[in-house]
Amino acid sequence: MSHPCFTSRSRLTWAGVLLLTVAAIGMPVPAAAQNWPDRTITLVVGFPPGGSLDTIARSMAEELSKSLGQKVIVDNKPGAGGSLAVSNVLNAPADGYTLLMAAINLATAPALTGVRYDPKTALTMVSQISSVPVFMLTSGKGKLNTPAELIAASKTTDGGLKMGSGGIGTSGHLAIELLTRSQKIPVLHVPYKGGAAANLAVLSGEVDLIFDLGSGSLKGFLEAGTIKPLAVMQDTRSSALPNVKSAKELGLPPDTYIRSWQGIAAKAGTPNDIVVKLHKAVVAAADTPGFRARAWQLASDVVTSKSPQDFQRFHDAELERWTALIKAANIKSQ
């Protein structure tokens, strides 16, 4: 039998040899996380260039590059309602160098289209960066001036008012479902291919009302008065468009409130010290004048999470809420 001291010493020797061998052949070791980031980071966006999500992502990437001291590039991977981008991140190493531009589609896609990953565990949420208000809108020449008038008109109109949205399962569509279920009013939902088409439909009188985000071309219509906002569907006014009354002010209940959102996520399994460092950098980037100015241009409010855990809880609550609504309303992606 080997002497205990000899066995212990031998193990220590072999452990030392193993560590030297690992270092010699360049195998990664956990301590490498301490040096993160030491190369370019990719921020994957699940929608085409030029949209509001892409625009805010590029602003965040620019500010993150400064706060992290490494270049952050945007890589657009449109398709499957944003799920292609998620797959791209999940197929990369969990090392903090491939990040996801997270948005409300993460909470709607699992029930709307189905996904090949576990929406609760596949990703680690880092921080929210913005809250995107959803507005109740009608033509600037229309007779409707308040949500109460709209509800009354829909109840007395055969088949209900025509309400448009940017498409099946979008924030605008979900807002319609929330309102009609809460107020028990009939409506005819008319989905369009994108918010811009829905804006034109309400301008022309093709539909009586739309729900849409306050970004893109819509903000120009609002400022010109050609589209009239009746409410912002949340409990407080939006700092980007403070003259628009909140749903709460106008007497609508909490079950009609909706806000879209955006943030940063990483693949589950990313070392915690990297997630913590990334959270700090994201919050700092979101607080810069450049990012705040870009968010304001998109009619979005800058909102960050106190911790990655807070954003994770927010995401999970959103997933539960929208899954329940989509199933109850039997919404099917087209």
Rosetta blueprint (number, residue, H / E / L):
1 M L
2 S L
3 H L
4 P H
5 C H
6 F H
7 T H
8 S H
9 R H
10 S H
11 R H
12 L H
13 T H
14 W H
15 A H
16 G H
17 V H
18 L H
19 L H
20 L H
21 T H
22 V H
23 A H
24 A H
25 I H
26 G L
27 M L
28 P L
29 V L
30 P H
31 A H
32 A H
33 A H
34 Q H
35 N H
36 W L
37 P L
38 D L
39 R L
40 T L
41 I E
42 T E
43 L E
44 V E
45 V E
46 G L
47 F L
48 P L
49 P L
50 G L
51 G L
52 S H
53 L H
54 D H
55 T H
56 I H
57 A H
58 R H
59 S H
60 M H
61 A H
62 E H
63 E H
64 L H
65 S H
66 K H
67 S H
68 L H
69 G L
70 Q L
71 K L
72 V E
73 I E
74 V E
75 D E
76 N E
77 K L
78 P L
79 G L
80 A H
81 G H
82 G H
83 S H
84 L H
85 A H
86 V H
87 S H
88 N H
89 V H
90 L H
91 N L
92 A L
93 P L
94 A L
95 D L
96 G L
97 Y L
98 T E
99 L E
100 L E
101 M E
102 A E
103 A E
104 I L
105 N H
106 L H
107 A H
108 T H
109 A H
110 P H
111 A H
112 L H
113 T L
114 G L
115 V L
116 R L
117 Y L
118 D L
119 P L
120 K L
121 T L
122 A L
123 L E
124 T E
125 M E
126 V E
127 S E
128 Q E
129 I E
130 S E
131 S E
132 V E
133 P E
134 V E
135 F E
136 M E
137 L E
138 T E
139 S E
140 G L
141 K L
142 G L
143 K L
144 L L
145 N L
146 T L
147 P H
148 A H
149 E H
150 L H
151 I H
152 A H
153 A H
154 S H
155 K H
156 T H
157 T L
158 D L
159 G L
160 G L
161 L E
162 K E
163 M E
164 G E
165 S E
166 G L
167 G L
168 I L
169 G L
170 T L
171 S H
172 G H
173 H H
174 L H
175 A H
176 I H
177 E H
178 L H
179 L H
180 T H
181 R H
182 S H
183 Q H
184 K L
185 I L
186 P L
187 V E
188 L E
189 H E
190 V E
191 P E
192 Y L
193 K L
194 G L
195 G H
196 A H
197 A H
198 A H
199 N H
200 L H
201 A H
202 V H
203 L H
204 S H
205 G L
206 E L
207 V L
208 D L
209 L E
210 I E
211 F E
212 D E
213 L E
214 G L
215 S L
216 G L
217 S H
218 L H
219 K H
220 G H
221 F H
222 L H
223 E H
224 A H
225 G L
226 T L
227 I E
228 K E
229 P E
230 L E
231 A E
232 V E
233 M L
234 Q L
235 D L
236 T L
237 R L
238 S L
239 S L
240 A L
241 L L
242 P L
243 N L
244 V L
245 K L
246 S E
247 A L
248 K L
249 E L
250 L L
251 G L
252 L L
253 P L
254 P H
255 D H
256 T H
257 Y L
258 I L
259 R E
260 S E
261 W E
262 Q E
263 G E
264 I E
265 A E
266 A E
267 K E
268 A L
269 G L
270 T L
271 P L
272 N H
273 D H
274 I H
275 V H
276 V H
277 K H
278 L H
279 H H
280 K H
281 A H
282 V H
283 V H
284 A H
285 A H
286 A H
287 D L
288 T L
289 P H
290 G H
291 F H
292 R H
293 A H
294 R H
295 A H
296 W H
297 Q H
298 L L
299 A L
300 S L
301 D E
302 V E
303 V L
304 T L
305 S L
306 K L
307 S L
308 P H
309 Q H
310 D H
311 F H
312 Q H
313 R H
314 F H
315 H H
316 D H
317 A H
318 E H
319 L H
320 E H
321 R H
322 W H
323 T H
324 A H
325 L H
326 I H
327 K H
328 A H
329 A L
330 N L
331 I L
332 K L
333 S L
334 Q L
